[in-house]
């Protein structure tokens, strides 16, 4: 077992067979969550159940010593009737006291050290409102613990949670019709014993939001069943809800079919099956014990097979028991096809695993400080380096077991989405650049050369590189770390590159030579005077924001135009959501006279991400709005972060980025305090 290896990213089917593997078995249960297509479907406070459960268990938000952020408020409404919905309801009820008590503990510690005014200095009005709620509830729980201990009575925390709104599970039919009840009614019974409210026969209509765009209630329509068993719509009602978790089912995890159609074919929603000759067969559908276990998916020209199990299979989808059954019934077939050929690798086990360890286990090669707030981390990860294409990104995290402990807190970073800046395939190196914004990003600088880390990827889609075009790159701050590899690829393909590189402060610039190599012409932009001095005759400088710089260059205010903006075929903007939104709007206003009609523009979307495995947890869900019809669709940004600039719903993106706003701000200060503690300990030692 190798953690942090994305099949289809770090390792493809061709790679696996080339390394000497004899068989590939797909046992990937988690699939794409269903999104509710209703008004305000991704408002602040709305998450998929997959997002919530992964943040809670895998990322570690439920642990008192964790730095992971997962902000939720009461009341909670869970939409769905399956076992995942039951899990989400019970876990959210259990998590809320952990969340607010951890918040109170860190808040009080920081206030005693820094003063309350400093702790609250960068909080918005919305943050302050949520904090008041969290602190009130945490102190009430603390008082209840003190009371119960003093009189020797059972705790009555559940009663407090229910008084604050509790957790309601809402299902579109009756409880006895729900998959959770029919599959495992004991779990439903236990959930009710734990204090979950169950609201039957309710269908979601709209998520109602407050003045700041956060969820405040769930408008529902009752469903009525007549004597003949026919359902019809009833009246509308509303459930108070500050957090809404969607557990409306998932689709099979068949992303591999879009990435590698040769080895992974589809038959409807599921992977297609084949027999031992590689010919297509039709497995029995929706049956846990078929006459034949048709678990082979494809056969290569040299006789190797891929097999598939559980939720990927039309016979066995539905739950973990059937998934285990698919393995029990399918392994004899796998064993039989393996016995038909000699092992592909003649290496002994030690040599084989040494190659895998060298290629797949990432370690820190170097950590280089580029500016006071920007760090470059170079990682030794040969397989990942070989697969990287400009525009793709990685998920970086240090290991919990190897992390330092300060103030009873494990200094384990949340998974960071980091775009590859450059790779050295010969040396097996991958470089990523990190902006220290407070929070987990600040922990990158503490990584030590040789330290094992989890580097998952590359993932996402590479930027589409074309030749014989004129490209405008628009980079803001850290976005420039992404663009110099993209610009170099465009130039290598035969395109011309006009690059607007924007920074807030003079000290923020880094990798100047690499940016120069990525562009035919650069306009260096800085908000801080006197700006940058260009090193090449064709480059220029501008003091002000990046939209003003583009307009000034296009008018000729900066001198001659080595590349005219009217010749630009394609614009790629990467930076903060505000910068990209400003560029997108300006293209249709003040910049319109200077741009070619019909040019194509994309933005690289920096939506919140967690698993980054493409269509699994859905934290990266991003609304898009059709500029002509206004129709809203939802996309998984970690599948393809490059999105049409005119379709990006930047207000929706901003709301998604603020899901954990308060917790992230307090955690950032807590991390700073923990790092100070570690530095002081090191000084004393």
C-alpha positions in Angstrom: 0.0 0.0 0.0 1.4 3.3 -1.1 -0.4 6.4 0.2 -0.6 9.6 -1.8 -0.5 7.9 -5.2 -3.3 8.9 -7.6 -4.0 6.1 -10.1 -4.4 7.9 -13.4 -2.1 10.7 -12.2 1.1 9.5 -10.5 0.7 6.1 -12.1 -1.3 5.0 -15.2 -2.3 1.6 -16.3 0.5 1.5 -18.9 3.0 2.5 -16.2 1.7 -0.2 -13.8 2.1 -2.9 -16.4 5.4 -1.5 -17.5 6.7 -1.7 -14.0 5.9 -5.4 -13.8 2.5 -5.6 -12.3 0.4 -8.5 -13.6 -3.1 -7.3 -12.8 -5.0 -4.1 -11.8 -8.0 -4.4 -9.6 -10.3 -1.3 -9.3 -11.9 -1.2 -5.8 -12.9 2.4 -5.7 -16.1 2.9 -3.8 -16.4 6.6 -3.4 -18.1 8.2 -6.3 -19.4 11.6 -7.6 -22.0 13.1 -5.2 -25.3 14.2 -6.6 -25.8 17.9 -6.6 -29.2 19.4 -5.9 -30.2 21.7 -8.7 -32.2 24.2 -6.7 -31.8 27.9 -6.0 -28.8 28.7 -3.8 -27.7 25.1 -4.1 -24.1 26.0 -3.2 -24.7 28.8 -0.7 -22.4 29.3 2.2 -23.2 26.6 4.7 -24.1 24.0 2.1 -21.9 21.0 1.6 -22.1 17.5 0.3 -22.1 14.7 2.9 -18.9 13.4 1.2 -17.2 16.7 1.9 -18.3 16.8 5.5 -17.5 13.2 6.4 -14.0 13.4 4.7 -13.2 16.7 6.5 -14.3 15.1 9.8 -12.6 11.7 9.6 -9.8 11.7 6.9 -8.7 15.3 7.3 -9.1 15.1 11.1 -11.4 18.0 12.1 -13.0 15.9 14.8 -9.7 15.5 16.7 -9.0 18.0 19.5 -5.3 18.2 18.5 -6.0 18.8 14.8 -5.4 21.9 12.7 -8.1 20.9 10.2 -11.0 23.4 9.7 -14.6 22.3 9.2 -17.0 25.0 10.2 -20.7 24.1 10.8 -23.5 25.8 12.6 -26.8 24.6 14.2 -29.5 23.9 13.2 -28.4 21.2 10.7 -30.5 19.7 8.0 -29.3 16.5 6.2 -31.0 15.8 2.9 -31.2 12.1 2.0 -32.4 8.7 3.1 -29.4 6.4 2.8 -26.9 5.2 5.3 -24.6 8.0 4.3 -27.3 10.5 5.4 -27.6 8.6 8.7 -23.9 8.8 9.2 -23.8 12.5 8.4 -26.6 13.3 10.8 -25.1 11.4 13.8 -21.6 12.6 13.1 -22.7 16.3 12.8 -24.5 16.0 16.1 -21.4 14.6 17.7 -19.0 17.0 16.1 -20.6 20.3 17.1 -19.6 20.2 20.8 -16.1 19.2 19.8 -15.9 22.1 17.3 -17.1 24.8 19.7 -15.1 23.6 22.7 -11.9 23.5 20.6 -12.8 27.0 19.4 -13.3 28.3 22.9 -10.1 26.7 24.2 -7.9 28.3 21.5 -9.7 31.6 21.6 -9.2 32.0 25.4 -5.5 31.0 25.1 -4.9 33.5 22.3 -6.8 36.3 24.0 -4.7 35.8 27.2 -1.5 36.1 25.1 -2.4 38.7 22.5 -5.5 40.4 23.8 -9.0 40.0 22.5 -8.7 43.0 20.1 -5.8 41.5 18.3 -7.4 38.1 18.0 -10.5 39.7 16.5 -8.7 42.3 14.4 -9.3 40.7 11.0 -12.7 39.3 11.6 -15.7 40.4 9.5 -19.0 41.2 11.0 -20.2 37.8 9.9 -17.2 36.1 11.6 -18.0 38.0 14.8 -21.6 36.9 14.8 -20.6 33.2 14.3 -17.9 33.5 17.0 -20.5 34.9 19.5 -22.7 31.9 18.8 -19.8 29.4 19.2 -18.5 31.0 22.4 -22.0 31.1 23.9 -22.6 27.4 23.1 -19.2 26.3 24.2 -19.5 28.0 27.6 -22.9 26.5 28.1 -21.5 23.0 27.4 -18.6 23.7 29.8 -21.1 24.8 32.5 -23.1 21.7 31.9 -20.0 19.5 32.3 -19.2 21.3 35.6 -22.8 20.9 36.8 -23.1 17.2 36.0 -19.8 16.5 37.6 -20.7 18.4 40.8 -24.0 16.6 41.3 -23.0 13.2 39.8 -25.7 13.3 37.2 -25.6 12.3 33.5 -24.6 15.1 31.1 -27.5 16.8 29.3 -25.5 18.1 26.3 -28.0 16.6 23.8 -30.7 18.7 25.3 -28.6 21.8 24.7 -27.9 20.9 21.1 -31.6 20.3 20.5 -32.5 23.6 22.1 -30.1 25.3 19.6 -31.8 23.5 16.6 -30.2 20.1 16.6 -29.9 17.9 13.5 -32.9 17.0 11.3 -32.7 14.3 8.6 -35.2 15.1 5.8 -36.2 12.4 3.3 -38.5 12.7 0.3 -40.5 9.6 1.3 -41.4 7.7 4.5 -38.7 6.4 6.8 -39.8 2.8 6.0 -39.2 3.5 2.3 -35.7 4.8 2.8 -32.6 2.8 1.7 -31.1 3.2 5.2 -34.2 1.5 6.8 -34.5 -1.3 4.2 -30.7 -2.1 4.3 -30.0 -1.6 8.0 -32.9 -0.4 10.2 -30.8 -0.8 13.3 -28.7 2.2 12.2 -31.9 4.3 11.9 -33.0 3.2 15.3 -29.7 4.1 16.9 -29.7 7.5 15.2 -33.1 8.3 16.6 -31.8 7.2 20.1 -28.9 9.6 19.7 -31.3 12.5 19.2 -31.6 12.9 15.5 -35.0 14.3 14.3 -36.4 12.6 11.2 -38.6 14.6 8.9 -40.5 12.4 6.4 -42.0 13.1 3.0 -40.1 16.4 2.3 -38.6 17.4 -1.1 -36.1 20.3 -1.3 -37.3 23.3 -3.1 -34.9 26.1 -2.3 -32.1 27.0 0.1 -33.1 30.3 1.7 -30.2 32.7 2.6 -29.6 35.6 4.9 -28.5 39.1 3.9 -24.9 37.9 3.7 -25.7 35.0 1.4 -25.3 32.2 4.1 -27.9 29.5 4.5 -30.6 30.2 7.0 -33.4 27.7 6.2 -34.5 25.0 3.8 -37.7 25.4 1.9 -39.4 22.0 1.4 -42.5 20.7 -0.3 -44.4 17.9 1.5 -45.1 14.7 -0.4 -48.4 12.9 0.1 -49.1 9.2 -0.6 -52.6 8.0 -1.3 -54.2 4.6 -0.7 -52.9 3.3 -4.0 -49.4 4.2 -3.2 -49.2 7.1 -5.6 -47.2 10.2 -4.5 -48.1 13.8 -5.1 -47.0 17.3 -4.0 -48.5 18.8 -0.9 -47.9 22.2 0.8 -44.6 24.0 1.3 -42.9 24.3 4.6 -39.5 25.5 5.9 -36.9 24.0 8.2 -34.4 26.3 9.9 -30.9 25.4 8.8 -27.5 27.1 9.1 -25.7 24.0 7.8 -27.1 21.8 5.1 -25.5 18.5 4.1 -26.6 16.9 0.9 -26.5 13.0 1.0 -28.6 12.4 -2.1 -26.6 9.5 -3.5 -23.5 9.2 -5.7 -22.7 8.2 -9.3 -20.1 5.5 -10.0 -16.4 6.7 -9.9 -15.6 6.3 -13.5 -13.3 9.2 -14.1 -10.7 6.8 -15.4 -12.8 6.2 -18.5 -12.4 9.8 -19.4 -8.6 9.7 -18.8 -7.8 6.4 -20.4 -10.6 5.1 -22.8 -8.3 2.2 -24.0 -8.2 0.4 -20.7 -11.4 1.6 -19.1 -14.6 1.4 -21.1 -18.1 2.2 -20.0 -21.4 0.4 -20.4 -23.9 3.0 -19.3 -23.2 4.3 -15.8 -20.8 1.5 -14.9 -17.5 0.1 -16.3 -18.0 -2.5 -19.1 -17.2 -6.2 -18.4 -15.4 -8.7 -20.6 -14.7 -12.4 -20.6 -11.4 -14.2 -20.4 -11.0 -13.6 -24.2 -11.5 -9.9 -23.8 -14.9 -10.0 -25.4 -17.7 -7.8 -24.1 -20.2 -9.5 -21.7 -23.3 -8.3 -19.9 -23.2 -8.9 -16.2 -26.5 -9.5 -14.3 -27.7 -6.1 -13.0 -28.4 -5.1 -9.4 -27.9 -8.6 -7.9 -25.5 -9.4 -5.0 -25.0 -13.1 -6.0 -25.0 -13.4 -9.8 -24.7 -16.8 -11.5 -21.3 -15.7 -12.8 -19.0 -13.1 -11.3 -18.1 -11.0 -14.4 -15.5 -8.8 -12.8 -13.0 -8.5 -15.7 -13.0 -5.1 -17.4 -10.4 -5.2 -20.1 -7.6 -7.3 -21.5 -4.3 -5.9 -22.9 -2.7 -7.2 -26.1 -0.2 -9.1 -23.9 -2.9 -10.9 -21.9 -3.0 -8.8 -18.8 -6.4 -7.8 -17.2 -8.0 -5.1 -15.3 -10.9 -6.1 -13.0 -13.5 -4.0 -11.1 -15.6 -4.5 -8.0 -18.2 -2.9 -5.7 -19.9 0.3 -6.7 -18.1 0.4 -10.1 -19.9 -2.8 -11.1 -23.6 -3.1 -12.3 -24.1 -6.3 -10.2 -22.6 -5.2 -6.9 -23.2 -1.5 -6.5 -25.1 -0.1 -3.5 -23.3 -0.8 -0.2 -20.1 -2.0 1.4 -21.4 -5.5 2.1 -22.1 -6.1 -1.6 -18.6 -4.7 -2.4 -17.0 -7.2 -0.1 -19.2 -9.9 -1.7 -17.9 -8.9 -5.1 -14.3 -9.5 -4.0 -15.2 -12.8 -2.5 -17.0 -14.0 -5.6 -14.6 -12.3 -8.1 -11.1 -13.4 -6.8 -11.3 -16.9 -8.3 -11.6 -15.4 -11.7 -8.7 -13.1 -11.1 -6.6 -16.0 -9.9 -7.6 -18.0 -13.0 -6.5 -15.4 -15.5 -3.3 -14.7 -13.5 -2.4 -18.5 -13.7 -2.6 -18.4 -17.5 0.6 -16.4 -17.8 4.0 -16.4 -16.2 4.8 -13.4 -13.9 5.7 -10.3 -15.8 8.6 -9.3 -13.5 11.6 -11.6 -13.0 12.8 -9.4 -10.1 12.9 -10.6 -6.5 10.5 -8.9 -4.1 13.2 -6.7 -2.6 14.3 -5.2 -5.9 10.7 -4.7 -7.1 9.6 -2.9 -4.0 12.8 -0.8 -3.9 11.9 0.5 -7.4 8.4 1.3 -6.2 9.6 3.0 -3.1 12.1 5.1 -5.0 9.5 6.2 -7.6 6.3 6.6 -5.5 7.4 7.7 -2.0 7.9 11.5 -2.0 10.5 13.2 0.2 11.5 16.8 0.7 14.6 17.7 -1.4 14.9 21.4 -0.4 12.9 24.3 1.0 13.9 27.7 -0.4 12.7 31.0 0.8 12.0 33.3 -2.2 10.4 36.3 -0.5 9.5 37.1 3.1 6.1 35.4 2.5 6.8 32.9 -0.4 8.5 29.6 -0.1 9.6 27.1 -2.8 9.4 23.4 -1.8 11.3 21.0 -4.0 10.3 17.3 -3.7 11.9 14.1 -4.8 9.1 12.3 -6.5 10.2 10.6 -9.7 6.9 9.1 -10.9 5.1 12.4 -10.2 7.7 14.5 -12.0 7.6 12.3 -15.1 3.8 12.7 -15.4 3.5 16.4 -14.8 2.2 18.7 -17.5 2.1 22.6 -17.2 -1.1 23.7 -15.4 -1.5 20.6 -13.3 -1.3 20.6 -9.6 -0.5 18.4 -6.6 -1.9 17.7 -3.1 0.9 18.2 -0.5 0.6 17.2 3.1 3.1 16.2 5.9 2.5 12.9 7.7 0.7 13.1 11.0 3.0 10.6 12.7 6.1 12.6 11.8 4.7 16.1 12.6 5.8 18.1 15.6 3.6 18.6 18.6 3.2 22.1 20.2 0.6 23.2 22.7 -1.0 19.7 22.5 -1.5 20.3 18.8 -0.2 18.1 16.0 1.4 20.4 13.4 -0.2 18.4 10.5 -1.1 20.6 7.6 -4.4 20.4 5.8 -4.0 19.1 2.2 -2.6 22.0 0.1 -3.4 22.3 -3.5 -0.1 23.4 -5.1 0.5 23.9 -8.8 3.7 22.6 -10.1 6.2 25.4 -10.9 8.8 23.2 -12.6 10.0 19.7 -12.8 13.4 18.0 -13.4 12.5 14.5 -14.8 16.1 13.3 -14.8 16.5 14.0 -11.1 12.9 13.2 -10.3 12.2 16.6 -8.7 9.0 18.5 -8.5 8.9 22.2 -7.3 5.9 23.9 -5.9 5.6 27.5 -4.6 3.6 28.4 -1.5 2.3 31.7 -0.3 2.3 31.9 3.5 -1.1 33.3 4.3 -1.3 32.0 7.8 -2.6 28.5 8.4 -1.3 25.3 7.0 0.7 27.0 4.3 3.0 28.4 7.0 4.0 24.8 7.9 5.7 24.2 4.6 8.7 26.2 5.7 9.2 23.8 8.6 9.6 20.7 6.3 13.1 19.2 6.5 15.2 17.8 3.7 14.7 14.0 3.5 11.4 14.2 5.3 8.7 11.8 3.8 5.6 13.7 2.7 2.4 12.8 0.9 2.5 14.3 -2.6 -0.6 13.2 -4.5 -0.7 13.9 -8.2 -0.3 15.4 -10.7 -4.0 15.9 -10.8 -6.4 18.3 -12.5 -6.2 18.9 -16.3 -3.1 20.3 -18.0 -3.5 23.6 -19.7 -4.4 23.2 -23.3 -1.2 24.3 -25.2 -1.5 25.4 -28.8 1.0 26.7 -31.4 0.9 29.6 -33.8 -1.3 31.8 -31.6 -0.7 34.9 -29.6 -1.2 34.3 -25.9 -1.8 36.9 -23.1 -0.9 35.6 -19.7 -2.3 37.6 -16.7 -0.7 36.6 -13.4 -1.4 38.0 -10.0 0.9 37.2 -7.1 1.3 33.5 -6.6 -0.4 32.9 -10.0 2.9 33.8 -11.6 4.4 30.6 -10.2 1.9 28.7 -12.3 2.3 30.8 -15.5 6.0 30.6 -16.2 5.8 26.8 -16.9 2.6 27.5 -19.1 4.3 30.3 -20.9 7.3 28.3 -21.7 5.2 25.5 -23.1 3.3 27.9 -25.4 6.6 29.4 -26.7 8.0 25.9 -27.3 4.8 25.1 -29.3 5.4 28.1 -31.5 3.1 30.7 -30.0 4.0 34.3 -29.0 3.5 35.2 -25.3 2.6 38.6 -23.9 2.8 38.4 -20.1 1.3 40.9 -17.6 2.9 39.9 -14.2 1.2 41.6 -11.3 2.3 42.0 -7.7 1.2 44.0 -4.6 4.6 44.9 -3.3 8.1 45.2 -4.7 9.3 42.4 -2.4 6.8 39.9 -3.8 8.6 39.2 -7.1 10.5 36.0 -7.5 11.9 33.7 -10.3 12.4 36.7 -12.6 14.6 34.7 -15.1 12.1 31.9 -15.4 9.3 34.4 -16.1 11.5 36.1 -18.7 12.1 32.8 -20.4 8.3 32.1 -20.5 7.4 35.3 -22.4 8.3 37.3 -25.5 7.2 40.5 -23.8 6.5 41.2 -20.2 4.8 44.1 -18.5 5.8 44.1 -14.8 3.0 45.5 -12.7 3.2 46.6 -9.1 0.8 48.4 -6.8 3.8 49.9 -4.9 5.9 52.7 -6.4 8.4 53.1 -8.1 7.6 49.7 -9.6 10.1 47.3 -11.2 12.9 48.1 -13.6 12.7 45.9 -16.7 15.9 44.0 -17.5 15.1 43.4 -21.2 14.5 46.2 -23.9 11.1 44.8 -25.0 9.7 44.7 -21.5 8.1 47.6 -19.6 6.9 48.5 -16.1 3.6 49.9 -14.7 2.6 51.1 -11.2 -1.0 50.3 -10.5 -3.4 47.4 -10.9 -3.2 44.8 -13.7 -6.3 46.0 -15.6 -4.9 49.5 -15.7 -1.6 48.1 -16.9 -3.2 46.2 -19.8 -5.1 49.3 -20.8 -2.1 51.5 -20.6 0.0 49.1 -22.6 -2.7 48.8 -25.2 -3.0 52.6 -25.6 0.8 52.9 -26.1 1.4 54.7 -22.8 4.3 52.4 -22.0 6.0 52.8 -25.4 6.1 50.7 -28.5 3.9 47.6 -28.7 6.1 44.6 -29.6 2.9 42.5 -29.4 -0.4 44.3 -30.0 -3.2 43.3 -27.7 -5.5 43.3 -30.8 -3.6 40.2 -32.0 -4.2 38.1 -28.8 -6.1 34.9 -29.5 -6.2 33.5 -26.0 -6.1 35.0 -22.5 -5.2 32.9 -19.4 -5.7 34.6 -16.0 -4.4 33.1 -12.8 -4.5 34.9 -9.5 -6.9 35.8 -6.7 -10.6 35.5 -7.4 -10.9 39.3 -7.2 -8.2 39.8 -9.8 -9.6 37.3 -12.2 -13.1 38.7 -11.8 -11.8 42.2 -12.6 -10.0 41.0 -15.7 -13.1 39.1 -16.9 -15.3 42.2 -16.4 -12.8 44.6 -18.0 -12.7 42.5 -21.2 -16.3 43.6 -21.9 -15.8 47.2 -20.8 -12.6 49.3 -20.8 -10.4 46.7 -22.4 -12.9 45.7 -25.2 -11.6 48.3 -27.8 -8.1 46.8 -27.5 -8.9 43.1 -27.8 -9.7 40.9 -30.7 -13.3 40.0 -31.2 -13.9 36.3 -30.4 -10.8 35.7 -28.4 -10.9 32.9 -25.9 -10.3 33.5 -22.2 -9.9 31.1 -19.3 -9.3 31.4 -15.6 -7.6 28.9 -13.3 -10.1 28.5 -10.5 -8.7 28.5 -6.9 -11.8 26.9 -5.3 -11.5 25.2 -1.9 -10.2 21.6 -2.4 -9.8 18.6 -0.1 -9.3 15.2 -1.7 -8.3 16.5 -5.2 -9.0 13.1 -6.6 -11.6 14.3 -9.2 -15.3 14.2 -8.4 -15.1 12.5 -5.0 -15.5 14.8 -2.0 -17.1 17.7 -3.9 -15.5 20.4 -1.7 -14.2 21.9 -5.0 -17.7 22.2 -6.5 -18.0 25.5 -8.3 -21.1 27.1 -9.9 -20.9 28.3 -13.5 -23.3 30.7 -15.1 -24.0 30.6 -18.9 -23.3 34.2 -20.0 -26.1 34.0 -22.6 -28.9 32.0 -20.8 -28.0 32.6 -17.2 -28.3 28.8 -16.6 -26.4 27.5 -13.6 -24.3 24.3 -13.8 -21.9 22.8 -11.3 -18.4 21.7 -12.1 -15.7 19.9 -10.0 -12.7 22.3 -10.2 -10.2 19.7 -9.2 -11.1 17.8 -12.4 -10.4 20.8 -14.6 -9.4 24.0 -12.9 -9.1 25.9 -16.2 -12.6 27.3 -16.8 -14.1 29.8 -19.4 -13.7 33.2 -17.8 -17.1 34.4 -18.8 -18.8 31.3 -17.2 -17.2 31.6 -13.8 -19.6 32.6 -11.0 -17.1 34.7 -9.0 -19.6 35.5 -6.3 -20.3 31.8 -5.9 -16.5 31.2 -5.8 -16.1 33.8 -3.1 -18.9 32.2 -1.0 -17.2 28.8 -1.3 -13.9 30.2 -0.3 -15.5 31.6 2.9 -17.0 28.4 4.2 -14.5 28.1 7.0 -13.7 31.8 7.4 -13.9 32.1 11.1 -12.2 28.9 11.9 -9.4 29.5 9.4 -8.6 32.9 11.0 -8.5 31.6 14.5 -6.5 28.5 13.4 -4.0 30.8 11.6 -3.3 32.6 14.8 -3.1 29.3 16.7 -0.5 27.9 14.2 1.5 31.1 14.7 1.5 30.6 18.4 2.4 27.0 18.1 5.3 27.8 15.8 6.5 30.4 18.3 6.5 27.7 20.9 8.5 25.4 18.8 11.0 28.1 17.9 11.4 28.9 21.6 12.0 25.3 22.5 14.6 25.0 19.7 16.4 28.1 21.0 16.5 26.7 24.6 17.8 23.4 23.3 
